[in-house]
Amino acid sequence: MGFDTEKKLWFVQLSNEVNQNVGTYMAKSVILKRGNAVQYEWKDSQGRAFWHVRERFFADQVENIGVDPTGASLTIYFKEEEATGPTHENPPGQQVPFEFHHLHYAFHLSNKEIAIGNKAPFGFVEFYDISGKLVYVINNRWIIIEGVDRKSVGTYPTIRLRIERGDVERIITTQTAVIIQGKKKA
């Protein structure tokens, strides 16, 4: 899943087992119901790494893809998956604000001002209060999503994916990653 900066549309690109494109869905907005995803790097025509909003998930995780006949929205419904292995709360000293209304996340486009060394920058998570004021940012981390509803917001170039606080069970931060875990369905 990603965002086409020329067409200004969200897309889900379907690939086969040898990574060949076998189809694409496009829409003005995207809604992802549950499911897991990780950010995904792709190369531009000159071979440079790009990140921005691009997530990878696998066909066996998807239950259904719903397409609005007008092309306005694309909804991806994921199968329920059982968590495996232990999960841990944030380590002491981590500064994730627990009082937030919603968060946005995205992946930086390559930018020499943000890049560290010769590496492309990673993702960022922005935390907002109920009035929509930005209260905290975590920058340059891998972003991992586990079982959280999210939807596209904004217009290019400030496109993001939004997660409501009520859908978040916990956020785990490390030196290299932010893991956002959703609440279990009742």
C-alpha positions as CSV (number, residue, x, y, z in Angstrom):
1,M,0.0,0.0,0.0
2,G,1.3,3.4,-0.8
3,F,0.6,6.9,-2.2
4,D,1.1,7.9,-5.8
5,T,2.6,11.4,-5.7
6,E,1.8,12.1,-9.4
7,K,-1.8,10.8,-9.5
8,K,-2.4,12.0,-5.9
9,L,-4.1,8.7,-5.1
10,W,-3.6,5.9,-2.6
11,F,-3.0,2.4,-4.0
12,V,-2.7,-1.2,-3.1
13,Q,-0.4,-3.0,-5.5
14,L,-0.8,-6.8,-5.7
15,S,2.4,-8.8,-6.3
16,N,2.9,-12.5,-6.9
17,E,5.5,-14.8,-5.2
18,V,8.3,-13.5,-7.4
19,N,7.4,-9.8,-6.7
20,Q,5.8,-9.1,-10.1
21,N,2.9,-6.6,-10.1
22,V,-0.3,-8.5,-10.9
23,G,-2.8,-5.8,-10.2
24,T,-3.4,-2.4,-8.5
25,Y,-6.4,-0.8,-6.8
26,M,-6.4,3.0,-6.5
27,A,-8.6,5.4,-4.5
28,K,-8.7,8.9,-3.0
29,S,-8.6,7.5,0.5
30,V,-7.7,4.2,2.2
31,I,-9.1,2.5,5.4
32,L,-7.3,-0.4,6.9
33,K,-9.3,-2.6,9.4
34,R,-7.0,-4.3,11.8
35,G,-4.1,-6.2,10.3
36,N,-0.3,-5.9,10.7
37,A,2.1,-4.0,8.4
38,V,5.6,-2.8,8.3
39,Q,7.1,0.2,6.4
40,Y,8.5,-0.7,3.1
41,E,11.4,0.9,1.1
42,W,11.2,1.2,-2.7
43,K,13.6,2.6,-5.2
44,D,13.0,5.6,-7.6
45,S,14.1,5.5,-11.2
46,Q,17.7,6.5,-10.2
47,G,17.9,3.7,-7.5
48,R,17.5,6.0,-4.5
49,A,15.6,4.8,-1.5
50,F,12.1,6.2,-0.8
51,W,10.0,5.6,2.2
52,H,7.0,8.0,2.8
53,V,3.7,6.2,3.3
54,R,4.3,2.7,2.1
55,E,3.4,-0.5,4.0
56,R,3.8,-4.1,3.1
57,F,1.4,-6.9,4.1
58,F,0.8,-10.4,2.6
59,A,-2.2,-11.8,0.8
60,D,-2.9,-14.5,3.4
61,Q,-3.4,-11.7,5.9
62,V,-6.2,-10.1,3.9
63,E,-9.8,-11.2,4.3
64,N,-11.3,-8.8,1.7
65,I,-10.7,-5.6,-0.2
66,G,-13.7,-3.3,-0.6
67,V,-13.7,-0.7,-3.4
68,D,-16.1,2.2,-3.5
69,P,-17.6,2.2,-7.0
70,T,-17.0,5.9,-7.3
71,G,-13.3,5.4,-6.5
72,A,-13.5,7.6,-3.4
73,S,-12.3,4.9,-0.9
74,L,-10.6,1.6,-0.7
75,T,-11.1,-0.5,2.5
76,I,-8.8,-3.5,3.3
77,Y,-10.2,-5.9,5.9
78,F,-7.6,-8.1,7.5
79,K,-8.1,-11.6,9.1
80,E,-7.9,-11.8,12.9
81,E,-4.5,-13.1,13.9
82,E,-3.5,-14.4,17.3
83,A,-0.5,-12.7,18.9
84,T,2.6,-14.9,19.3
85,G,5.2,-14.4,22.0
86,P,5.3,-12.0,24.9
87,T,4.7,-8.3,24.7
88,H,6.4,-5.7,27.0
89,E,5.4,-2.3,28.1
90,N,7.5,0.7,27.3
91,P,10.8,0.6,29.2
92,P,11.3,3.2,32.0
93,G,12.4,6.6,30.6
94,Q,10.7,6.3,27.2
95,Q,8.7,9.4,26.5
96,V,5.6,8.3,24.6
97,P,2.8,10.6,25.8
98,F,0.0,8.5,27.2
99,E,-2.4,11.4,27.1
100,F,-3.1,11.9,23.4
101,H,-6.3,11.9,21.4
102,H,-4.9,10.5,18.1
103,L,-1.7,10.0,16.3
104,H,-0.5,10.3,12.7
105,Y,2.4,8.4,11.2
106,A,4.2,8.4,7.8
107,F,7.5,7.6,6.3
108,H,9.9,10.4,5.2
109,L,10.7,10.9,1.6
110,S,14.4,10.9,1.0
111,N,15.7,14.2,2.2
112,K,19.3,15.1,2.7
113,E,18.4,17.4,5.6
114,I,16.8,14.5,7.5
115,A,18.9,11.6,6.4
116,I,21.5,10.2,8.8
117,G,24.8,9.6,7.0
118,N,24.1,8.1,3.5
119,K,20.9,6.3,4.7
120,A,17.4,7.3,3.9
121,P,15.4,8.5,6.9
122,F,12.7,6.2,8.3
123,G,9.3,6.9,9.7
124,F,7.8,9.4,12.2
125,V,4.9,9.3,14.6
126,E,3.1,12.5,15.6
127,F,0.9,12.7,18.8
128,Y,-2.0,15.1,18.9
129,D,-4.3,16.3,21.7
130,I,-8.1,16.6,21.5
131,S,-7.8,20.1,20.0
132,G,-5.6,18.8,17.2
133,K,-2.4,20.4,18.6
134,L,0.8,18.5,18.0
135,V,2.2,17.5,21.4
136,Y,5.1,15.1,20.6
137,V,7.0,13.6,17.7
138,I,9.1,10.4,17.5
139,N,11.4,10.7,14.5
140,N,13.6,8.4,12.3
141,R,12.3,5.0,13.5
142,W,11.0,1.8,11.8
143,I,7.3,1.7,12.3
144,I,5.5,-1.6,13.0
145,I,1.7,-1.8,13.1
146,E,0.0,-4.7,14.9
147,G,-3.8,-5.1,14.7
148,V,-4.8,-1.4,14.6
149,D,-7.5,0.3,12.5
150,R,-6.1,3.3,10.6
151,K,-7.1,5.6,7.8
152,S,-5.5,8.0,5.4
153,V,-5.6,11.8,6.2
154,G,-4.2,14.9,4.7
155,T,-3.3,15.9,1.2
156,Y,0.0,15.5,-0.6
157,P,2.7,16.3,0.5
158,T,1.4,16.1,4.1
159,I,-0.3,12.7,3.8
160,R,-0.4,10.5,6.9
161,L,-2.2,7.5,8.4
162,R,-4.3,8.2,11.5
163,I,-4.9,6.0,14.5
164,E,-7.4,6.9,17.2
165,R,-6.2,6.6,20.8
166,G,-9.1,4.4,21.7
167,D,-7.8,1.7,19.3
168,V,-4.3,1.6,20.9
169,E,-3.5,-1.0,23.5
170,R,0.2,-0.1,23.8
171,I,3.1,1.6,22.1
172,I,6.5,0.2,22.4
173,T,9.6,2.3,21.5
174,T,13.1,1.2,21.1
175,Q,16.2,3.0,19.7
176,T,15.3,1.8,16.2
177,A,11.5,1.2,16.1
178,V,8.0,2.2,17.2
179,I,5.5,-0.6,17.6
180,I,1.9,0.4,17.8
181,Q,-0.3,-2.5,19.0
182,G,-4.1,-2.5,18.8
183,K,-6.7,-3.5,21.4
184,K,-8.0,-7.1,21.2
185,K,-11.6,-7.3,19.9
186,A,-14.1,-8.3,22.6
